[in-house]
Each structure stands twice: as structure tokens, then as C-alpha cells.
């Protein structure tokens, strides 16, 4: 499979040096590193934790009552605002 990725310049230089020192093609070294990462025991990876609920704490839980339609409208407005902010940057 052919793909394109962007990596930091310093990491790219380190990978090229390592591949040259080992006499390996760059793609072999990268494939080996990815395979090692993907097959690493879960103990070496940070644990995935579910967020604590409620995500938003309130002094008066249940004090806000929204209908599904109102929630949908709020989400649409939030998405529009986020899109507008991205367009400006």
C-alpha cells in the first residue's frame, strides 16, 4: 500500500539515519516500527479510560430541560460556528 504522511523533520532525519546505519530501505524500517507498535502488549500502551459522567457538572443537576429538537438546533449552531472559525483561519 502506498501512502503519504507528514512527520516532524527531526524524526524524519532520525529514521533516515537509523535505516542507513542498519542498511535497510526506509520503508522497511518504518514498516517494522509500525508492526512493533501495533503488536505491542497493551501494558506498554496508556490505558483507555472512559470519561467520568456527567461530563458537565452542575450545581443544580436536571435544572435544564431540553427537547431533542432544541439539542439538535444547538448542535447545528455549534457546528456552523466551528466551521466559520475554520474558514477564517
C-alpha positions, 0 to 999 in steps of 0.5 A: 500500500502506498501512502503519504504522511507528514512527520516532524523533520527531526524524526524524519532525519532520525529514521533516515539515519537509523535505516542507513546505519542498519542498511535497510530501505526506509520503508522497511524500517518504518514498516517494522516500527509500525508492526512493533507498535501495533503488536505491542502488549497493551501494558506498554500502551496508556490505558483507555479510560472512559470519561467520568459522567456527567461530563458537565457538572452542575450545581443544580443537576436536571435544572435544564430541560431540553427537547431533542429538537432544541439539542439538535438546533444547538448542535447545528449552531455549534457546528456552523460556528466551528466551521466559520472559525475554520474558514477564517483561519 
